[in-house]
Amino acid sequence: MVNYPNGKKYTSTKILTEAGGRGMELEKEINLTNTFYLSNDIAVIHKKPTPVTIVNVDYPKRSAAKITEAYFKLPSTTDYNGIYRGKYIDFEAKECQSKTSFPLKSIHEHQLRHLEQVMRHGAAAFLIIRFCYYEETYLVDAGKILSFTREEERKSIPYGWFKTNGILIPGSYVKPVDYLKIVDKLYFSE
């Protein structure tokens, strides 16, 4: 997480109570980081739009159209994709409110299948998981998550597993989730 210039840790007092708001803070920070990467010609990575079918639109006035009914067309794959140093990057980002574990129901089977497919073709495929309670964000290679889900008969991944198998992502004001430092270590080390 980001600290104040004097070194004190920033603590958010805002708690998200609606399910629709979960994960939005992490996504906002990743989007800010991706904007920095793009602006500085470091990488081109974008949030993928969720495919929806619009069924009904209310037009109270021409300049203020409002979608009143829409449905997901098909299951989305992962949150982000792009290119960095000539390598395709694909990842999912999730926030977790639990102190003890990350619920596997947060990652859908079709997302795991997608990550497995892009890995087979040489992509850097990973998950970014934030434990909100600890204000810690980890990058975990998709292969490790896939192995865990296939070898363990659990409904969640313990927090300690992330401390051992994930890499804590550094952050700053300009790059709150500077995940490319980890990507360099995992996918470009000699």
DRENMARDREN-740802 format. One record per atom (N, C-alpha, C): z, y, x. Coordinates in steps of 0.2 Angstrom, whole numbers, padded with zeros to 4 digits, always signed. Layout:
<nodes>
ZYX
...
</nodes>
This chain:
<nodes>
+0000-0006+0004
+0000+0000+0000
+0000+0006+0004
-0001+0012+0001
-0001+0018+0005
+0006+0021+0006
+0007+0024+0012
+0013+0027+0013
+0012+0035+0013
+0018+0038+0012
+0018+0046+0013
+0017+0047+0020
+0015+0053+0022
+0014+0055+0029
+0020+0054+0033
+0026+0055+0030
+0033+0055+0034
+0035+0047+0035
+0030+0043+0032
+0032+0036+0033
+0035+0032+0027
+0038+0036+0023
+0041+0033+0017
+0036+0030+0013
+0038+0024+0010
+0034+0020+0006
+0033+0023-0001
+0027+0023-0003
+0025+0026-0010
+0027+0020-0015
+0031+0022-0020
+0032+0017-0026
+0030+0020-0032
+0026+0016-0035
+0023+0019-0042
+0029+0017-0047
+0030+0022-0052
+0035+0021-0057
+0031+0019-0063
+0024+0019-0063
+0020+0018-0069
+0019+0010-0069
+0021+0007-0075
+0020+0000-0076
+0015-0001-0082
+0010-0005-0080
+0005-0006-0085
+0007-0011-0090
+0007-0009-0097
+0010-0014-0102
+0004-0017-0106
-0001-0014-0106
-0007-0017-0110
-0011-0021-0105
-0013-0027-0108
-0017-0032-0104
-0024-0029-0102
-0026-0024-0106
-0033-0021-0104
-0032-0017-0097
-0026-0015-0095
-0025-0011-0090
-0024-0015-0083
-0023-0021-0084
-0021-0025-0078
-0027-0025-0073
-0025-0025-0067
-0030-0025-0062
-0034-0018-0060
-0033-0013-0064
-0037-0007-0064
-0035-0003-0058
-0028-0003-0056
-0026+0000-0050
-0029-0002-0044
-0029-0009-0043
-0032-0012-0037
-0040-0011-0037
-0043-0011-0043
-0050-0010-0043
-0052-0003-0041
-0048+0002-0044
-0049+0009-0042
-0048+0010-0034
-0043+0007-0031
-0043+0007-0024
-0048+0004-0020
-0051-0002-0022
-0056-0005-0019
-0063-0001-0020
-0064+0002-0026
-0069+0007-0027
-0069+0013-0022
-0063+0016-0021
-0062+0021-0017
-0064+0019-0010
-0062+0013-0008
-0063+0011-0001
-0071+0009+0000
-0074+0006-0005
-0081+0005-0005
-0085+0012-0005
-0083+0017-0008
-0086+0023-0008
-0086+0026+0000
-0080+0025+0003
-0079+0027+0010
-0084+0023+0014
-0085+0016+0013
-0089+0012+0017
-0096+0014+0016
-0098+0016+0010
-0105+0018+0008
-0107+0025+0011
-0102+0030+0010
-0103+0036+0013
-0104+0037+0021
-0101+0032+0024
-0101+0032+0031
-0105+0026+0034
-0110+0024+0030
-0115+0019+0031
-0112+0013+0035
-0106+0011+0032
-0103+0005+0035
-0105-0002+0031
-0105-0001+0025
-0107-0007+0021
-0110-0004+0014
-0113-0009+0010
-0115-0007+0003
-0112-0012-0001
-0107-0011-0004
-0103-0016-0009
-0102-0012-0015
-0103-0015-0021
-0102-0012-0027
-0099-0017-0032
-0096-0014-0037
-0093-0017-0042
-0098-0019-0047
-0098-0026-0049
-0103-0028-0054
-0101-0026-0061
-0106-0024-0065
-0105-0022-0072
-0104-0029-0075
-0100-0029-0081
-0099-0034-0085
-0104-0034-0090
-0108-0040-0091
-0113-0040-0096
-0111-0040-0103
-0113-0035-0107
-0111-0035-0114
-0117-0034-0118
-0116-0036-0125
-0121-0035-0130
-0118-0030-0135
-0121-0024-0135
-0118-0019-0140
-0121-0021-0147
-0116-0021-0152
-0118-0023-0158
-0118-0017-0163
-0113-0012-0162
-0112-0007-0166
-0111+0000-0163
-0114+0005-0164
-0113+0012-0161
-0112+0017-0166
-0106+0021-0166
-0105+0026-0170
-0108+0033-0167
-0111+0036-0171
-0114+0043-0169
-0111+0049-0173
-0105+0051-0171
-0102+0056-0175
-0106+0063-0174
-0109+0063-0168
-0114+0068-0166
-0118+0066-0160
-0124+0068-0159
-0129+0065-0154
-0126+0065-0147
-0122+0070-0145
-0119+0070-0139
-0113+0066-0138
-0110+0062-0143
-0104+0059-0143
-0105+0052-0146
-0110+0048-0143
-0110+0041-0146
-0104+0037-0144
-0102+0033-0148
-0096+0029-0147
-0097+0021-0148
-0097+0017-0144
-0098+0010-0145
-0092+0007-0149
-0093+0004-0155
-0087+0002-0159
-0086-0005-0159
-0092-0009-0157
-0092-0016-0157
-0096-0019-0152
-0094-0023-0147
-0098-0026-0142
-0095-0033-0140
-0099-0037-0138
-0097-0044-0136
-0100-0046-0129
-0096-0050-0125
-0098-0052-0118
-0104-0056-0119
-0109-0055-0116
-0115-0059-0116
-0114-0066-0113
-0111-0066-0107
-0110-0072-0104
-0105-0071-0099
-0101-0077-0097
-0096-0076-0092
-0098-0072-0085
-0095-0067-0083
-0097-0063-0077
-0095-0068-0071
-0098-0067-0066
-0096-0071-0060
-0090-0068-0056
-0091-0064-0051
-0086-0061-0048
-0086-0053-0048
-0081-0050-0046
-0080-0042-0047
-0085-0038-0042
-0086-0040-0036
-0089-0036-0031
-0094-0040-0027
-0100-0037-0025
-0105-0040-0020
-0108-0035-0017
-0111-0037-0011
-0115-0032-0007
-0117-0035+0000
-0118-0030+0005
-0120-0033+0011
-0116-0029+0017
-0114-0032+0022
-0111-0029+0027
-0113-0033+0034
-0115-0029+0039
-0117-0032+0045
-0122-0037+0044
-0127-0037+0039
-0132-0042+0038
-0130-0048+0034
-0124-0048+0032
-0121-0054+0029
-0119-0052+0021
-0121-0056+0017
-0120-0056+0010
-0112-0057+0009
-0109-0052+0005
-0102-0052+0003
-0101-0053-0004
-0097-0057-0006
-0095-0058-0014
-0088-0060-0014
-0084-0056-0019
-0077-0057-0019
-0075-0055-0026
-0069-0058-0028
-0065-0057-0034
-0059-0053-0032
-0057-0049-0036
-0050-0045-0035
-0046-0046-0041
-0039-0048-0040
-0034-0049-0045
-0028-0046-0043
-0024-0043-0048
-0017-0041-0047
-0013-0046-0050
-0007-0047-0048
-0002-0052-0050
+0005-0048-0051
+0008-0049-0056
+0014-0046-0058
+0020-0050-0056
+0019-0057-0055
+0024-0061-0053
+0027-0060-0046
+0033-0062-0045
+0036-0061-0038
+0036-0068-0034
+0034-0073-0038
+0035-0080-0035
+0028-0084-0034
+0023-0082-0038
+0017-0086-0038
+0011-0082-0041
+0005-0084-0040
-0001-0082-0043
-0004-0087-0048
-0004-0085-0054
-0006-0090-0059
-0014-0092-0058
-0015-0098-0058
-0022-0100-0057
-0027-0099-0063
-0023-0098-0069
-0027-0096-0075
-0031-0089-0074
-0028-0085-0069
-0031-0079-0068
-0038-0079-0065
-0040-0085-0062
-0047-0086-0059
-0050-0091-0064
-0056-0090-0066
-0059-0094-0071
-0063-0099-0067
-0064-0105-0069
-0068-0110-0066
-0075-0108-0064
-0079-0104-0069
-0085-0102-0067
-0085-0097-0061
-0080-0094-0060
-0079-0089-0054
-0078-0093-0048
-0074-0098-0048
-0074-0103-0042
-0080-0106-0040
-0084-0109-0046
-0090-0112-0044
-0095-0107-0041
-0095-0101-0043
-0099-0096-0041
-0098-0094-0033
-0091-0094-0032
-0089-0092-0025
-0091-0098-0020
-0091-0104-0023
-0092-0110-0019
-0100-0110-0018
-0104-0108-0023
-0111-0108-0022
-0113-0103-0017
-0111-0097-0017
-0113-0092-0012
-0110-0094-0005
-0105-0097-0005
-0102-0100+0002
-0107-0105+0005
-0110-0109+0001
-0114-0114+0003
-0121-0111+0006
-0122-0105+0004
-0128-0101+0007
-0126-0096+0012
-0120-0096+0015
-0118-0092+0021
-0115-0086+0019
-0113-0085+0013
-0110-0078+0011
-0103-0078+0014
-0100-0072+0015
-0093-0071+0015
-0090-0071+0008
-0087-0076+0006
-0084-0076-0001
-0076-0077+0000
-0073-0072-0004
-0066-0072-0003
-0063-0069-0010
-0056-0069-0010
-0052-0066-0015
-0048-0061-0012
-0047-0056-0016
-0042-0051-0014
-0037-0051-0020
-0031-0053-0018
-0025-0054-0022
-0019-0049-0021
-0017-0045-0026
-0012-0040-0025
-0006-0043-0028
+0000-0043-0025
+0006-0045-0028
+0010-0038-0029
+0010-0036-0035
+0012-0029-0037
+0019-0028-0035
+0023-0033-0036
+0031-0032-0035
+0032-0031-0027
+0028-0034-0023
+0029-0033-0016
+0025-0027-0013
+0020-0025-0017
+0015-0020-0015
+0012-0022-0009
+0009-0029-0009
+0006-0032-0004
-0001-0034-0007
-0006-0034-0003
-0013-0036-0005
-0016-0040+0001
-0018-0046-0001
-0020-0051+0003
-0028-0053+0002
-0031-0054+0008
-0038-0057+0007
-0037-0064+0009
-0040-0069+0005
-0040-0076+0006
-0047-0078+0006
-0049-0082+0011
-0056-0085+0010
-0056-0090+0004
-0062-0089+0001
-0063-0093-0005
-0062-0101-0004
-0064-0103+0002
-0064-0110+0004
-0056-0113+0003
-0052-0108+0006
-0044-0110+0005
-0042-0111-0002
-0044-0106-0006
-0042-0106-0013
-0045-0112-0016
-0052-0114-0015
-0055-0120-0018
-0051-0126-0016
-0050-0127-0009
-0046-0132-0007
-0039-0133-0011
-0036-0128-0011
-0029-0128-0015
-0030-0130-0022
-0035-0128-0026
-0036-0130-0033
-0038-0137-0033
-0041-0140-0028
-0044-0147-0029
-0039-0152-0026
-0034-0149-0022
-0029-0154-0019
-0022-0154-0023
-0021-0148-0025
-0014-0147-0029
-0015-0148-0036
-0010-0151-0039
-0010-0151-0047
-0005-0146-0049
-0006-0140-0048
-0002-0135-0050
-0005-0130-0054
-0001-0126-0058
-0004-0120-0062
-0004-0114-0059
-0001-0113-0053
+0000-0107-0049
+0000-0108-0041
-0002-0103-0038
-0001-0104-0030
+0005-0100-0028
+0010-0103-0025
+0016-0099-0023
+0014-0093-0018
+0019-0088-0019
+0018-0082-0015
+0018-0084-0008
+0022-0088-0005
+0023-0090+0002
+0016-0093+0004
+0012-0096+0000
+0006-0099+0002
+0001-0093+0004
+0002-0088+0001
-0003-0082+0003
+0000-0079+0009
+0006-0079+0011
+0009-0076+0017
+0006-0080+0023
+0005-0087+0022
+0003-0092+0027
-0005-0092+0027
-0008-0092+0022
-0015-0093+0021
-0020-0087+0020
-0016-0082+0018
-0020-0075+0017
-0019-0071+0023
-0022-0065+0023
-0021-0060+0028
-0020-0053+0024
-0014-0050+0026
-0012-0044+0023
-0017-0039+0025
-0019-0035+0020
-0025-0030+0020
-0021-0023+0022
-0023-0020+0027
-0020-0013+0029
-0024-0008+0024
-0020-0003+0023
-0023+0003+0019
-0021+0009+0022
-0025+0014+0019
-0023+0021+0021
-0025+0025+0015
-0024+0032+0016
-0026+0036+0010
-0034+0036+0009
-0038+0036+0014
-0045+0036+0013
-0048+0029+0011
-0045+0024+0014
-0047+0017+0013
-0041+0013+0011
-0039+0014+0004
-0033+0010+0002
-0033+0003+0003
-0038+0000+0003
-0039-0008+0003
-0044-0009+0009
-0043-0008+0015
-0048-0008+0020
-0049-0016+0022
-0052-0019+0018
-0053-0026+0018
-0059-0028+0024
-0063-0024+0025
-0068-0025+0030
-0065-0027+0037
-0059-0024+0039
-0056-0026+0045
-0054-0034+0045
-0053-0036+0039
-0051-0044+0039
-0058-0048+0039
-0063-0045+0035
-0069-0048+0035
-0072-0049+0042
-0071-0044+0046
-0073-0044+0054
-0070-0050+0057
-0063-0051+0056
-0059-0056+0059
-0061-0063+0057
-0062-0064+0050
-0064-0070+0047
-0071-0073+0048
-0076-0068+0047
-0083-0070+0047
-0087-0068+0053
-0084-0064+0057
-0089-0061+0063
-0085-0062+0070
-0080-0066+0070
-0077-0067+0077
-0081-0072+0081
-0081-0071+0087
-0085-0075+0091
-0081-0082+0093
</nodes>
